[in-house]
Amino acid sequence: MSEVSKKLKEHYEATFRANGPTSQGVDWGAENSRLELRYEKMLAVIPQGTEGRPSLLDVGCGFGGLLDYAQSKGIDLDYTGIDVAENMIQWARDNFPDAVFICGDVLDVEFGRRFDYVICNGILTQKLDISGSSMDQFAARLIKRMYELCDQGVAFNVMTTKVNFFSNNLYYRNPAELFAWCFSEITPFIRLDHAYPLYEYTLYLYRAPIGAGENKD
């Protein structure tokens, strides 16, 4: 497990012990509306009109909140969640027995398969006391790993630099810079959503133009 993942594990196990399966339990504050908005943005990686039961890997799944939200909206997923926080994973397994939950670091685990979509909600918004350069390296590895694991697309969120204040514990990346890096290093099929009312943005990376059909190369 990477040093970044170890620190995130300690942090989120502590917040979950203190606050349980809530927005505060995953350190997103007390407003559930913000939690649900982030879930909505993650699920937006799946194009409207998609048929069947798409497979989705939720990286940093926490207590399975995104799965619960998807089910409440009638979205049927072949869902797998992975997180380094053992107490969150145990809670998710107990409460969502029909889904797959893995305790581990996505950078280390061999899944033996790929997924239609891979999402990462919140990991790349948190820096704690990790250096900026270490987080940049971790982010690059994580984004590339998620893209390796997808057949269709990836979604992840990051704190934006278009703000009038900065918190030392959060991870900020200039959206234009990160868009350019993903365009250069990963795929030209990118969408950036910076239009919702949080101090972050969501990037969507696809293997093919949306609507062009499956591409498993």
N, C-alpha and C positions, 0 to 999 in steps of 0.2 A: 504494500500500500504506500502511495506517495506521501511525502510529509504534509502536503496541502490537504490531502484526504484525511490524514490522521487528525489534523487540527479541526477540520470540519466535522469529523465524527464526534470528537469531544464536545464541541460547541452544541451540536444539534441534539446529542443525547441529553445534555444538560437542560436545554430549553424544553425538550419533550417531557423530561421528568418533572419539570416545574409547572408546565402548562397543559400537557396532554394533547389530544388530537384537535387542536384549534389553530387559528391563524398565528397566535402567539407561540404555540408549540413549535412552529417552524420559523419563528423569529421574523414574521411579517407584520407585526403590529396587531392591534386589536380589531381592525376593521375587516370583517369578513367579505365586504363588497370588493375590497382590493384583491383578496385571495381568489374570489370567483372571476374577477376580470383577468387575472393572470392565467387561470385555467382556460378561460375562453380563448385567450391569445395562443396558448399552446395547442389547443384542439383545432385552431384555424389552419394549422399545417395541412390538415386533411381537406382537399378541395370539396366544395359543395357538390352534391350529387354523386359522391362516391358510393358505389354499391358494395354489398357484401359486408364482411366483418374484418376490417383492416387490423393488422397486427401492429401493436405500438409498444415500444420500450420507453419507460418513464425513468430517466436517469436522475437520481436524487428524489425518489418517489415519496419519501417521508412516510406518513401513515396511510397513504393511498387516497389522499383527498381528491386528486384529479380523477381517479376512477369513480369515486362516489359522485362527483360532479357530472361526469359523462353519463353515468347511469341515470341520474336525475333528469337529464336532457334527452333520454332515449337513444343515446349513442352507444351502439354495441361494438365493443372492442375485444380483440384477442390480446389481452393486456398482460404485460410483464413489467414489474417494477423492481428497481435495484437501488439500494441505499447502503451507506456505510454505518448508519445508526442502528444498532441492534434492537434497541427498545422500540423504535418506530416500526421496523420490519416485523417484529413479533406481534405488535398490535394489529398491523395490516393483515398478517396471516390469519389471526384469530377472527377478524371481522369481515374479511373478503376471501373466504375459503375457495372460491371458484377461480381466483386469479393466481398468478405466479409471482411470488416475491422472493428476491434474492438478496442476501446480506453480503455485500462485497463492494469492491472498487471496480467500476466499469473499465478502467484502464488495465485491470489484471484478469478479469473473468473471461473465460472462453465460453461463449454461448452455444456454439455449434450450429448457429443459424443466423439469418438476418431478419430484419423486421421491416414492414412497409414504412413505418415512421418511427423516428427516435426524437424524443423531446427532453429538454433539460430546463426545469423551471426553478430558478433561484440560486443554483450553485455558483453561477458566474455573476451574481450580484453581491456576493459576500467575500470580503478579503480578510477580516479579522486583523491579526497583527502580521500577516504574511507580507513580504516585500512585493512591490509592484512588479519587479522583473520576474520573480518566482511565479506570480499569478499569471503574467503574460505567457510564460512557458507552459504552465498548467492548462491555461485556456486553449492554447494552440493544440496541445496533445488531445485534450478532451473533444474539441470540435472535430478534429480529424478522425478520432476514434468513433464518434457518433456517426459521422458520414460513412465510414467503413461499414457500419452495422445496418445502414438503411438501404432499402430497395427503392424508395420513393422520395422521402424528404426528411429534413431535420428542422426543429425549431428550438431556439434558446433565447433567453433574455439577459441583458447586461445593463448596468447603470449608465445613463448618458452623461456626457461631459457638458451638455447644454443645460446647466443649472447655475444658480447663484450662490450655492454653498456645497461643500464637500464634507463627508464623514469619513474619518480615517479607517473605519472598519469595513467600508463598502468598496466594491471593485468597479471603477469607472473606465470606459473606453470610448474614445471619440467614434461616433457611429459611422462617419465617412471613412475613417481609417480602417475600422474593422470590416466594413463592407468591402473596401478595396482589397484587404488581405484575403478574405474569403473568395472574392472574385478571382484573384491571382492564384491562390493556392489550392482551391477546392472545386468551385463550379461557377459558371457564368449565370446559372439560373437561380437568381436570388431575389428575394423580396424583403424590404425593411419596413417595419411598422413603428413609426415614431409619433403616432397621432393620438395615442390614448393618454388619459390624465394621470400618469405616474411618472416618476423620474427615471425612466428606463425606456428601452426599446426592445423589440423582438425581431430577430433575423430568421428568415426561412430559406433554407438551402435545398434545392431540388436536383435530382439526377437528370431531369429532362424538362422541357417546357411544360407547364401545367396544362393538362388536357391532352398531352401527346401520347399518353399510354405508358405502360410499364417499360422500364429499362433496367435490366439486371446486370449490365456489363460492369 
